[in-house]
Amino acid sequence: MKNGSSKKLSLIGSVSLGTGVMIGAGIFVLMGQIAELVGGLFPLAFLVGAVVVAFSAYSYVKFSNAYPSAGGVAMFLRKAYGPGTVTGTFALLMYVSMVIAESLVARTFGAYTLRLFKVENTAIWVPVLGVGLIITAYLINISGNKTIERTANFTAVIKIAGIAILALAGLAFAGFPSTDSWLSPAPGVAAGGAFNFVAALALSILAFKGFTTITNQGDDIIDPHRNLGRSIILSIIICTVIYTLLALSVASALSVPEIIAAKNYAFAAAARPVFGDWGLVLTVVLAIVATVSGLIASVFSASRMLAMLSSMKQLPRLYRGMSNPALVFTVALAITLTILFDLTRIASIGAIFYLVMDIAIHWGLFRYLREEIGANPIIPLIAIGLDVVILGAFILMKYQSDPLVLIVSLAGFLFILLAQRLFMFTHTDADGVMHMEMDEGGMSMGGDTKTHDGMDMDK
């Protein structure tokens, strides 16, 4: 990419990409899954999730303003823990969670698109349509940053305005949902009360996690030391407003059992009783626009993070016999996950990987860099505490209801950890010294080879 500012993303373009990932992956499919766990309290779950994310975002804003790069989270981890197994493992967890989000978006696209047609065999057509969307996102991404930004800006305006209008119109037509029903038991809702509410926050956080992809825009945005942090904050605020309006609108139009029955396309189901068939069509069109823009933005960020990990020598050198191998690998992995897993399991695995990585980010800031970048130490500690409680509740709930999610998550984590450990040996000479210098063209932040007290370079 050229370094001229005319080729870089503006703040508006950055926010468009950020909200594109967040809205595309989150609200359209997670609302029904959260309602299945907490019943009528699902609008409150999104609000509480926004509060948790606000504490979490503090670390990413401080890191982004201090160390902007195309590597984003990978560079933050390297700066905190030094190069080696720890950085590579948690950075890859973030990368995999981003690709999981892409497969979630792709299958959401398939689920909503099929609402326009009377298709019985959704088990086949949902992944087929999802794969088609991923290929489309690949084609747009190879067209360059300006094409990506123009696409993101256009789709962001459509989906944010369209969702807000439909949500407000739904509230005006059906009225504000009664809070009396929030605590009432409903058929199909899992028993668990407050415990389930805490566990469900893992999914509501997943609806916001797309803000982390903004950190990968450090080489692609104008004035990154200021605009990355601003973009993160603005994206979270916009999505909080949109999610709250939409959740309240759905709650006013459908009962909890109806939301659960249509959990993979709850927004579309809520539009029909308010607006009729045209409401369904408009909602599906909005969902298609949102998922398209979300996938484009996510592929953009994930592929850049993978390329940076290779430049940092946390991964083998990517094959240079093809154009943009990081993009090709990212798309191939997203296609594989889209074919293999359903929406509920994709969301659950993504939530677990993200929360584990998130804890590592906050600890790295608190333990090693809080003085260097002038961070308030209390906020990362609060974020860690919230993450630990939510992740613990979610794991226990999945152990009781769907242990396969935990098996796949644990296997994935151990595979990444073992692969990173073994790969680090290839950088270690006979004297035990690791050679992790950045490849030419990788962004150096200075001090990459230093170690922290008690930390070996191969850690």
BAMIDREN-89974 format. One record per residue (C-alpha): residue in three letters; residue number from 1; x, y, z. Coordinates in Angstrom, 3 decimals, padded with zeros to 6 digits. Example, Ala and Ser with C-alpha at 12.3 -4.5 7.8 and 13.67 -1.06 7.14 Angstrom:
2
> ALA, 1, 012.300, -004.500, 007.800
> SER, 2, 013.670, -001.060, 007.140
! end
This chain:
459
> MET, 1, 000.000, 000.000, 000.000
> LYS, 2, 001.194, 003.517, -000.770
> ASN, 3, 001.909, 005.861, 002.059
> GLY, 4, 000.124, 008.894, 000.650
> SER, 5, -002.705, 010.171, 002.817
> SER, 6, -005.035, 010.083, -000.184
> LYS, 7, -004.734, 006.296, -000.078
> LYS, 8, -005.441, 005.999, 003.642
> LEU, 9, -008.696, 005.497, 005.517
> SER, 10, -010.423, 008.520, 007.004
> LEU, 11, -011.907, 008.492, 010.505
> ILE, 12, -015.350, 008.033, 008.954
> GLY, 13, -014.057, 005.163, 006.847
> SER, 14, -012.514, 003.544, 009.906
> VAL, 15, -015.759, 003.833, 011.883
> SER, 16, -017.648, 002.406, 008.901
> LEU, 17, -015.369, -000.629, 008.856
> GLY, 18, -015.624, -001.030, 012.637
> THR, 19, -019.399, -000.803, 012.789
> GLY, 20, -019.522, -003.013, 009.706
> VAL, 21, -017.884, -005.862, 011.582
> MET, 22, -019.857, -005.275, 014.780
> ILE, 23, -023.348, -004.926, 013.357
> GLY, 24, -022.795, -007.514, 010.659
> ALA, 25, -021.792, -010.264, 013.074
> GLY, 26, -023.718, -009.444, 016.190
> ILE, 27, -027.239, -008.272, 016.419
> PHE, 28, -028.851, -010.178, 013.571
> VAL, 29, -028.186, -013.639, 014.961
> LEU, 30, -027.133, -013.297, 018.612
> MET, 31, -030.373, -011.728, 019.817
> GLY, 32, -032.292, -014.985, 019.587
> GLN, 33, -029.497, -016.978, 021.210
> ILE, 34, -029.341, -014.567, 024.147
> ALA, 35, -033.141, -014.606, 024.526
> GLU, 36, -032.954, -018.390, 024.731
> LEU, 37, -030.752, -018.010, 027.821
> VAL, 38, -032.274, -015.021, 029.641
> GLY, 39, -035.807, -014.667, 028.265
> GLY, 40, -037.271, -011.170, 028.252
> LEU, 41, -034.121, -009.715, 029.786
> PHE, 42, -032.228, -009.924, 026.489
> PRO, 43, -032.402, -006.130, 025.802
> LEU, 44, -030.792, -005.532, 029.197
> ALA, 45, -028.105, -008.108, 028.366
> PHE, 46, -026.970, -005.947, 025.437
> LEU, 47, -026.797, -002.845, 027.625
> VAL, 48, -024.803, -004.605, 030.342
> GLY, 49, -022.581, -006.088, 027.653
> ALA, 50, -021.890, -002.550, 026.392
> VAL, 51, -020.778, -001.520, 029.891
> VAL, 52, -018.388, -004.488, 030.084
> VAL, 53, -017.034, -003.660, 026.620
> ALA, 54, -016.504, -000.033, 027.670
> PHE, 55, -014.084, -001.171, 030.389
> SER, 56, -012.435, -003.552, 027.931
> ALA, 57, -012.077, -000.909, 025.215
> TYR, 58, -009.949, 001.271, 027.484
> SER, 59, -006.913, -000.994, 027.041
> TYR, 60, -007.302, -001.117, 023.265
> VAL, 61, -007.648, 002.658, 023.007
> LYS, 62, -004.507, 003.220, 025.096
> PHE, 63, -002.563, 000.623, 023.091
> SER, 64, -003.812, 001.959, 019.742
> ASN, 65, -002.916, 005.546, 020.530
> ALA, 66, 000.559, 004.549, 021.722
> TYR, 67, 001.494, 001.807, 019.233
> PRO, 68, -000.575, 001.988, 016.030
> SER, 69, 000.285, -000.675, 013.432
> ALA, 70, -001.270, -003.063, 010.950
> GLY, 71, -000.677, -005.824, 013.512
> GLY, 72, -003.081, -004.334, 016.043
> VAL, 73, -003.585, -006.825, 018.863
> ALA, 74, -000.545, -008.849, 017.747
> MET, 75, 001.681, -005.801, 018.141
> PHE, 76, 000.120, -004.927, 021.511
> LEU, 77, 000.882, -008.415, 022.804
> ARG, 78, 004.436, -008.283, 021.446
> LYS, 79, 005.013, -004.939, 023.134
> ALA, 80, 003.683, -006.262, 026.464
> TYR, 81, 005.097, -009.794, 026.571
> GLY, 82, 007.977, -009.617, 024.108
> PRO, 83, 008.237, -011.882, 021.042
> GLY, 84, 007.698, -015.587, 021.608
> THR, 85, 005.170, -018.247, 022.495
> VAL, 86, 002.914, -016.117, 024.714
> THR, 87, 002.512, -013.372, 022.142
> GLY, 88, 002.017, -015.804, 019.265
> THR, 89, -000.538, -017.938, 021.102
> PHE, 90, -002.827, -015.120, 022.195
> ALA, 91, -002.433, -013.244, 018.922
> LEU, 92, -003.508, -016.343, 017.027
> LEU, 93, -006.480, -016.744, 019.379
> MET, 94, -007.511, -013.250, 018.336
> TYR, 95, -006.974, -014.034, 014.677
> VAL, 96, -008.983, -017.262, 014.877
> SER, 97, -011.800, -015.481, 016.744
> MET, 98, -011.888, -012.916, 013.913
> VAL, 99, -012.159, -015.659, 011.302
> ILE, 100, -014.828, -017.383, 013.399
> ALA, 101, -016.740, -014.094, 013.346
> GLU, 102, -016.462, -014.125, 009.550
> SER, 103, -018.045, -017.572, 009.372
> LEU, 104, -020.745, -016.383, 011.790
> VAL, 105, -021.470, -013.459, 009.467
> ALA, 106, -021.468, -015.716, 006.422
> ARG, 107, -023.983, -018.161, 007.887
> THR, 108, -026.118, -015.274, 009.135
> PHE, 109, -026.203, -014.000, 005.558
> GLY, 110, -027.423, -017.401, 004.408
> ALA, 111, -030.050, -017.701, 007.138
> TYR, 112, -031.553, -014.269, 006.390
> THR, 113, -031.371, -014.545, 002.600
> LEU, 114, -033.343, -017.789, 002.658
> ARG, 115, -036.197, -015.971, 004.450
> LEU, 116, -037.061, -014.456, 001.063
> PHE, 117, -037.578, -017.904, -000.451
> LYS, 118, -039.437, -021.014, 000.619
> VAL, 119, -036.396, -023.237, 000.903
> GLU, 120, -036.699, -026.380, 002.975
> ASN, 121, -033.113, -027.654, 002.940
> THR, 122, -031.454, -024.795, 004.806
> ALA, 123, -028.734, -027.117, 006.141
> ILE, 124, -027.209, -027.128, 002.663
> TRP, 125, -028.074, -023.684, 001.352
> VAL, 126, -027.000, -021.659, 004.403
> PRO, 127, -023.318, -022.677, 004.092
> VAL, 128, -023.488, -022.480, 000.279
> LEU, 129, -024.671, -018.867, 000.405
> GLY, 130, -022.163, -018.137, 003.170
> VAL, 131, -019.277, -019.414, 001.068
> GLY, 132, -020.483, -017.282, -001.847
> LEU, 133, -020.422, -014.201, 000.373
> ILE, 134, -016.884, -014.942, 001.578
> ILE, 135, -015.683, -015.207, -002.015
> THR, 136, -017.367, -011.868, -002.789
> ALA, 137, -015.602, -010.272, 000.184
> TYR, 138, -012.299, -011.628, -001.121
> LEU, 139, -012.840, -010.047, -004.523
> ILE, 140, -013.635, -006.654, -002.976
> ASN, 141, -010.604, -006.842, -000.681
> ILE, 142, -008.185, -007.401, -003.550
> SER, 143, -009.539, -004.223, -005.181
> GLY, 144, -007.683, -001.942, -002.732
> ASN, 145, -008.310, 000.247, 000.327
> LYS, 146, -010.313, 002.940, -001.431
> THR, 147, -012.755, 000.402, -002.856
> ILE, 148, -013.088, -001.118, 000.606
> GLU, 149, -013.694, 002.287, 002.204
> ARG, 150, -016.260, 003.367, -000.391
> THR, 151, -018.096, 000.053, 000.022
> ALA, 152, -017.973, 000.330, 003.826
> ASN, 153, -019.206, 003.944, 003.849
> PHE, 154, -022.079, 003.184, 001.496
> THR, 155, -023.254, 000.065, 003.321
> ALA, 156, -022.769, 001.637, 006.769
> VAL, 157, -025.141, 004.498, 005.965
> ILE, 158, -027.754, 002.100, 004.592
> LYS, 159, -027.708, -000.367, 007.448
> ILE, 160, -027.392, 002.059, 010.358
> ALA, 161, -030.120, 004.362, 009.047
> GLY, 162, -032.299, 001.451, 007.932
> ILE, 163, -032.039, -000.473, 011.194
> ALA, 164, -032.674, 002.658, 013.251
> ILE, 165, -035.750, 003.560, 011.189
> LEU, 166, -037.206, 000.053, 011.373
> ALA, 167, -036.497, -000.186, 015.101
> LEU, 168, -038.033, 003.216, 015.876
> ALA, 169, -041.030, 002.502, 013.645
> GLY, 170, -041.521, -000.831, 015.367
> LEU, 171, -041.465, 000.822, 018.802
> ALA, 172, -043.894, 003.505, 017.617
> PHE, 173, -046.266, 000.864, 016.254
> ALA, 174, -046.073, -001.793, 018.961
> GLY, 175, -045.131, 000.401, 021.921
> PHE, 176, -042.346, 000.046, 024.443
> PRO, 177, -042.129, -003.546, 025.750
> SER, 178, -043.440, -004.066, 029.256
> THR, 179, -040.674, -004.568, 031.787
> ASP, 180, -043.062, -006.720, 033.851
> SER, 181, -042.448, -009.601, 031.445
> TRP, 182, -038.666, -009.382, 031.700
> LEU, 183, -038.509, -011.567, 034.789
> SER, 184, -041.451, -013.812, 033.877
> PRO, 185, -040.544, -017.404, 032.965
> ALA, 186, -041.156, -018.310, 029.315
> PRO, 187, -041.314, -021.619, 027.455
> GLY, 188, -038.000, -022.595, 025.860
> VAL, 189, -035.878, -020.405, 028.133
> ALA, 190, -033.084, -022.271, 029.905
> ALA, 191, -033.329, -022.382, 033.688
> GLY, 192, -030.554, -020.602, 035.496
> GLY, 193, -031.634, -017.089, 036.445
> ALA, 194, -028.787, -014.736, 037.311
> PHE, 195, -026.158, -017.346, 036.403
> ASN, 196, -027.500, -017.629, 032.861
> PHE, 197, -027.639, -013.845, 032.566
> VAL, 198, -023.936, -013.576, 033.408
> ALA, 199, -023.103, -016.398, 030.995
> ALA, 200, -025.168, -014.758, 028.235
> LEU, 201, -023.005, -011.649, 028.528
> ALA, 202, -020.298, -013.619, 026.701
> LEU, 203, -022.543, -013.563, 023.630
> SER, 204, -023.552, -009.926, 024.015
> ILE, 205, -019.851, -009.017, 024.244
> LEU, 206, -019.324, -010.980, 021.035
> ALA, 207, -021.775, -008.596, 019.364
> PHE, 208, -019.351, -005.740, 020.170
> LYS, 209, -015.982, -007.469, 019.704
> GLY, 210, -015.682, -006.217, 016.136
> PHE, 211, -014.260, -002.988, 017.546
> THR, 212, -010.940, -004.804, 018.011
> THR, 213, -010.531, -005.060, 014.236
> ILE, 214, -010.073, -001.280, 014.191
> THR, 215, -006.709, -001.784, 015.887
> ASN, 216, -005.447, -003.453, 012.692
> GLN, 217, -005.880, -000.215, 010.723
> GLY, 218, -002.767, 001.451, 012.148
> ASP, 219, -000.951, 001.476, 008.798
> ASP, 220, -004.078, 002.328, 006.828
> ILE, 221, -005.691, 005.254, 008.667
> ILE, 222, -004.920, 008.973, 008.664
> ASP, 223, -003.326, 010.213, 011.937
> PRO, 224, -003.472, 006.795, 013.668
> HIS, 225, -002.236, 008.030, 017.080
> ARG, 226, -005.480, 010.001, 017.426
> ASN, 227, -007.987, 008.416, 015.076
> LEU, 228, -007.693, 004.760, 016.097
> GLY, 229, -008.867, 005.488, 019.643
> ARG, 230, -011.594, 007.829, 018.400
> SER, 231, -012.802, 005.230, 015.938
> ILE, 232, -013.054, 002.568, 018.653
> ILE, 233, -015.073, 004.843, 020.950
> LEU, 234, -017.406, 006.081, 018.223
> SER, 235, -018.047, 002.576, 016.895
> ILE, 236, -018.999, 001.254, 020.340
> ILE, 237, -021.337, 004.206, 020.999
> ILE, 238, -023.078, 003.820, 017.630
> CYS, 239, -023.546, 000.080, 018.054
> THR, 240, -024.829, 000.437, 021.627
> VAL, 241, -027.588, 002.771, 020.436
> ILE, 242, -028.467, 000.555, 017.467
> TYR, 243, -028.466, -002.665, 019.503
> THR, 244, -030.635, -001.188, 022.242
> LEU, 245, -033.226, 000.181, 019.825
> LEU, 246, -033.341, -003.057, 017.882
> ALA, 247, -033.608, -005.306, 020.950
> LEU, 248, -036.461, -003.214, 022.362
> SER, 249, -038.219, -003.233, 018.997
> VAL, 250, -038.005, -007.018, 018.702
> ALA, 251, -039.155, -007.434, 022.318
> SER, 252, -042.211, -005.288, 021.604
> ALA, 253, -043.161, -007.194, 018.438
> LEU, 254, -042.563, -010.819, 019.474
> SER, 255, -042.986, -012.946, 022.569
> VAL, 256, -039.924, -014.677, 023.954
> PRO, 257, -040.999, -018.120, 022.591
> GLU, 258, -041.434, -016.558, 019.137
> ILE, 259, -037.972, -014.998, 019.328
> ILE, 260, -036.441, -018.320, 020.340
> ALA, 261, -038.247, -020.161, 017.545
> ALA, 262, -036.742, -017.720, 015.026
> LYS, 263, -033.440, -017.262, 016.839
> ASN, 264, -031.311, -017.299, 013.666
> TYR, 265, -033.418, -014.577, 012.028
> ALA, 266, -035.255, -012.882, 014.922
> PHE, 267, -035.103, -009.376, 013.451
> ALA, 268, -036.790, -010.523, 010.238
> ALA, 269, -039.480, -012.379, 012.207
> ALA, 270, -040.163, -009.266, 014.312
> ALA, 271, -040.679, -007.103, 011.213
> ARG, 272, -043.509, -009.196, 009.781
> PRO, 273, -046.231, -008.512, 012.413
> VAL, 274, -045.420, -004.785, 012.371
> PHE, 275, -044.822, -004.116, 008.674
> GLY, 276, -046.190, -007.204, 006.936
> ASP, 277, -044.394, -008.921, 004.064
> TRP, 278, -042.675, -005.701, 002.984
> GLY, 279, -041.164, -005.373, 006.437
> LEU, 280, -039.739, -008.868, 006.103
> VAL, 281, -038.242, -008.037, 002.719
> LEU, 282, -036.693, -004.777, 003.941
> THR, 283, -035.275, -006.445, 007.031
> VAL, 284, -033.696, -009.240, 005.028
> VAL, 285, -032.206, -006.693, 002.617
> LEU, 286, -030.730, -004.779, 005.574
> ALA, 287, -029.341, -007.997, 007.023
> ILE, 288, -027.757, -008.826, 003.678
> VAL, 289, -026.167, -005.350, 003.451
> ALA, 290, -024.939, -005.582, 007.051
> THR, 291, -023.436, -009.035, 006.664
> VAL, 292, -021.773, -008.141, 003.366
> SER, 293, -020.125, -005.038, 004.832
> GLY, 294, -019.250, -006.903, 008.030
> LEU, 295, -017.467, -009.662, 006.179
> ILE, 296, -015.564, -007.256, 003.940
> ALA, 297, -014.315, -005.329, 006.970
> SER, 298, -013.439, -008.449, 008.951
> VAL, 299, -011.490, -010.037, 006.091
> PHE, 300, -009.654, -006.730, 005.638
> SER, 301, -008.530, -006.647, 009.273
> ALA, 302, -007.873, -010.353, 009.842
> SER, 303, -005.685, -010.753, 006.766
> ARG, 304, -003.551, -007.785, 007.804
> MET, 305, -003.113, -009.237, 011.259
> LEU, 306, -002.009, -012.587, 009.811
> ALA, 307, 000.499, -010.884, 007.516
> MET, 308, 001.908, -008.956, 010.471
> LEU, 309, 002.275, -012.158, 012.516
> SER, 310, 004.341, -013.619, 009.678
> SER, 311, 006.435, -010.447, 009.511
> MET, 312, 006.964, -010.722, 013.284
> LYS, 313, 008.191, -014.326, 012.778
> GLN, 314, 005.383, -015.622, 015.006
> LEU, 315, 004.319, -017.698, 011.991
> PRO, 316, 006.204, -019.347, 009.137
> ARG, 317, 006.873, -017.058, 006.197
> LEU, 318, 003.712, -016.869, 004.122
> TYR, 319, 004.007, -018.272, 000.621
> ARG, 320, 005.023, -015.486, -001.736
> GLY, 321, 004.181, -017.275, -004.957
> MET, 322, 000.667, -015.799, -004.822
> SER, 323, -000.775, -012.337, -004.426
> ASN, 324, -001.672, -011.551, -000.794
> PRO, 325, -001.303, -015.040, 000.746
> ALA, 326, -002.619, -013.822, 004.134
> LEU, 327, -005.907, -012.853, 002.495
> VAL, 328, -006.158, -016.183, 000.664
> PHE, 329, -005.485, -018.196, 003.834
> THR, 330, -007.992, -016.132, 005.856
> VAL, 331, -010.717, -016.657, 003.263
> ALA, 332, -009.967, -020.391, 003.022
> LEU, 333, -010.182, -020.842, 006.809
> ALA, 334, -013.443, -018.848, 006.983
> ILE, 335, -014.941, -021.028, 004.256
> THR, 336, -013.941, -024.191, 006.144
> LEU, 337, -015.535, -023.024, 009.407
> THR, 338, -018.685, -021.884, 007.578
> ILE, 339, -019.142, -025.386, 006.201
> LEU, 340, -018.353, -027.292, 009.418
> PHE, 341, -020.166, -025.459, 012.261
> ASP, 342, -023.636, -024.096, 012.934
> LEU, 343, -024.355, -020.574, 014.175
> THR, 344, -024.711, -021.389, 017.874
> ARG, 345, -021.420, -023.281, 018.132
> ILE, 346, -019.549, -020.759, 016.003
> ALA, 347, -020.675, -017.960, 018.325
> SER, 348, -019.764, -019.918, 021.460
> ILE, 349, -016.254, -020.859, 020.322
> GLY, 350, -015.634, -017.309, 019.172
> ALA, 351, -016.739, -015.899, 022.527
> ILE, 352, -014.400, -018.215, 024.474
> PHE, 353, -011.356, -017.454, 022.315
> TYR, 354, -012.011, -013.733, 022.441
> LEU, 355, -012.430, -013.529, 026.222
> VAL, 356, -009.234, -015.527, 026.845
> MET, 357, -007.290, -013.202, 024.541
> ASP, 358, -008.956, -010.147, 026.075
> ILE, 359, -007.717, -011.093, 029.540
> ALA, 360, -004.168, -011.377, 028.172
> ILE, 361, -004.404, -007.862, 026.671
> HIS, 362, -005.537, -006.276, 029.946
> TRP, 363, -002.923, -008.132, 032.013
> GLY, 364, -000.179, -007.117, 029.590
> LEU, 365, -001.169, -003.458, 029.926
> PHE, 366, -001.453, -003.617, 033.725
> ARG, 367, 001.658, -005.711, 034.407
> TYR, 368, 004.148, -004.300, 031.939
> LEU, 369, 003.084, -001.086, 030.199
> ARG, 370, 000.737, 000.960, 032.378
> GLU, 371, 003.444, 003.459, 033.323
> GLU, 372, 004.940, 003.651, 029.842
> ILE, 373, 001.664, 004.657, 028.185
> GLY, 374, 000.096, 006.430, 031.164
> ALA, 375, -002.793, 004.008, 031.776
> ASN, 376, -005.025, 003.967, 034.833
> PRO, 377, -004.248, 000.566, 036.462
> ILE, 378, -007.702, 000.149, 038.000
> ILE, 379, -009.606, -000.041, 034.712
> PRO, 380, -007.686, -003.026, 033.243
> LEU, 381, -008.088, -004.871, 036.551
> ILE, 382, -011.848, -004.287, 036.482
> ALA, 383, -011.925, -005.520, 032.875
> ILE, 384, -010.021, -008.674, 033.852
> GLY, 385, -012.401, -009.361, 036.737
> LEU, 386, -015.470, -008.963, 034.524
> ASP, 387, -013.982, -011.200, 031.824
> VAL, 388, -013.066, -013.944, 034.293
> VAL, 389, -016.538, -014.022, 035.861
> ILE, 390, -018.332, -014.030, 032.493
> LEU, 391, -016.004, -016.595, 030.916
> GLY, 392, -016.280, -018.891, 033.937
> ALA, 393, -020.079, -018.783, 033.884
> PHE, 394, -020.186, -019.352, 030.127
> ILE, 395, -017.818, -022.335, 030.286
> LEU, 396, -019.830, -023.936, 033.082
> MET, 397, -023.057, -023.417, 031.163
> LYS, 398, -021.587, -024.970, 028.007
> TYR, 399, -020.200, -027.874, 030.032
> GLN, 400, -023.763, -028.638, 031.087
> SER, 401, -025.486, -028.030, 027.738
> ASP, 402, -022.978, -028.508, 024.890
> PRO, 403, -019.595, -029.907, 025.970
> LEU, 404, -018.487, -030.277, 022.339
> VAL, 405, -017.958, -026.506, 022.279
> LEU, 406, -015.484, -026.805, 025.157
> ILE, 407, -013.726, -029.785, 023.575
> VAL, 408, -013.233, -027.954, 020.283
> SER, 409, -012.169, -024.770, 022.077
> LEU, 410, -009.640, -026.571, 024.274
> ALA, 411, -008.295, -028.577, 021.342
> GLY, 412, -007.923, -025.402, 019.306
> PHE, 413, -006.114, -023.591, 022.114
> LEU, 414, -003.726, -026.499, 022.776
> PHE, 415, -002.995, -026.874, 019.063
> ILE, 416, -002.135, -023.176, 018.739
> LEU, 417, 000.000, -023.256, 021.906
> LEU, 418, 001.906, -026.384, 020.849
> ALA, 419, 002.416, -025.148, 017.284
> GLN, 420, 003.736, -021.809, 018.544
> ARG, 421, 006.088, -023.483, 021.017
> LEU, 422, 007.494, -025.779, 018.373
> PHE, 423, 007.859, -022.958, 015.856
> MET, 424, 009.792, -020.854, 018.373
> PHE, 425, 012.494, -023.533, 018.384
> THR, 426, 013.228, -022.679, 014.749
> HIS, 427, 014.309, -019.187, 015.868
> THR, 428, 016.538, -020.355, 018.715
> ASP, 429, 020.244, -020.822, 018.082
> ALA, 430, 022.679, -023.112, 019.886
> ASP, 431, 023.218, -020.492, 022.609
> GLY, 432, 019.492, -020.313, 023.383
> VAL, 433, 019.074, -016.868, 021.802
> MET, 434, 015.901, -016.265, 019.806
> HIS, 435, 016.033, -014.318, 016.554
> MET, 436, 012.694, -012.532, 016.173
> GLU, 437, 013.686, -009.421, 014.247
> MET, 438, 010.898, -007.949, 012.169
> ASP, 439, 011.000, -008.631, 008.439
> GLU, 440, 011.776, -005.639, 006.294
> GLY, 441, 008.537, -003.739, 005.770
> GLY, 442, 007.098, -004.766, 009.129
> MET, 443, 006.391, -001.897, 011.454
> SER, 444, 008.884, -001.629, 014.300
> MET, 445, 007.782, 000.055, 017.480
> GLY, 446, 011.160, -000.045, 019.179
> GLY, 447, 012.183, -002.208, 022.092
> ASP, 448, 010.761, -005.384, 020.579
> THR, 449, 013.643, -007.520, 021.713
> LYS, 450, 013.560, -006.504, 025.343
> THR, 451, 012.394, -008.843, 028.042
> HIS, 452, 010.440, -008.124, 031.195
> ASP, 453, 011.466, -009.133, 034.665
> GLY, 454, 011.278, -012.872, 035.003
> MET, 455, 010.346, -013.413, 031.336
> ASP, 456, 012.544, -015.443, 028.991
> MET, 457, 012.616, -014.621, 025.323
> ASP, 458, 011.204, -018.031, 024.411
> LYS, 459, 008.307, -017.714, 026.795
! end
